[in-house]
Amino acid sequence: MYIRDAAAADLTAIVAIYNSTIASQAVTADLAPVTVESRVSWFQAHSADKRPLWVMDVEGEVAGWLGFQSFYYGRAAYDSAAELSIYVSLHHRRKGIGQTLLKEAIAQSSSFGIKTLMGFIFAHNQPSLRLFEQFGFQRWGYLPGVAEFETVRCDLVIMGLQLP
């Protein structure tokens, strides 16, 4: 089990893991599966030296991934802030993959010029909220009813961590 920069060949697995979370309506605000083609520009926007996209490789299989996204892209005052996204394959959940990815993201952030990390997590996604809290993230914001799934409105929690 090891973390590495994502390669173009990993995009199919990354999209499959992402799509596997849509039906739960607990992890992402997408309502329908995304295509590999629709995620190519998103994939290419990541860079190993500033905003990496990592995969957790378990015996040659992508078991999970973590992406750094710029916060308010294009506004220079926010260059030291990044949003984290973590997704783990259904078959590899509850095995410490999310913890390992998040721990490494925190440890490596300064090398990318990042001083502030954020996670945008649905309020009913208690496992993800606990994961971020375990690593010192605090609740910085609460957006009530901001996401709507059919007839259910969901709240969003903004988790944040200031790094030295």
Phi, psi and omega in degrees: 000121179207158180262138176214162174296139179291143176250161179306325180294343180275348188300322179299316179292321178299314179295319179298317178297314179301309182299330180293345181265348187297315184299330182290338183054032180239348189241320183228157180269000174293143181256345181223154179302148176263161178258159176301316181300322181288345182256002182298312181294324175299313179301313182292339179288344177278148177222137184300335184262351182225312181224076186288162170236117183250152170238150172264115182265121177238105180052045177082002180248140174283110183265343180183171179209158177224133178236140172263127175240141176295141175268126183053058183312135176093355178251109192303328182294342179261008184301335181268011179243142179217147173264138177255141172235131180232129178225136181235137178302143180308320183285349184241010180288154179063032177238013177086008182292314178300318178298315181296316179297314181294318178300316180292322178299316179296314183296325185265351186304319182298328179291345176258006181077019183262129179243347180227127176246143179224153172227137178252110192230134176298141183299332180274359178269071184299322178300318179290320177299317178296320179301310182294319178298324179302332181257019172091002177292145178243159178280112182261340182201158181218120181248098184289136173059024187284338179247140181235121176247108184051258182249006182252128175261138184238146179270152179240134178253132174261116178259141182219154178216124173270129179258154181294000000 
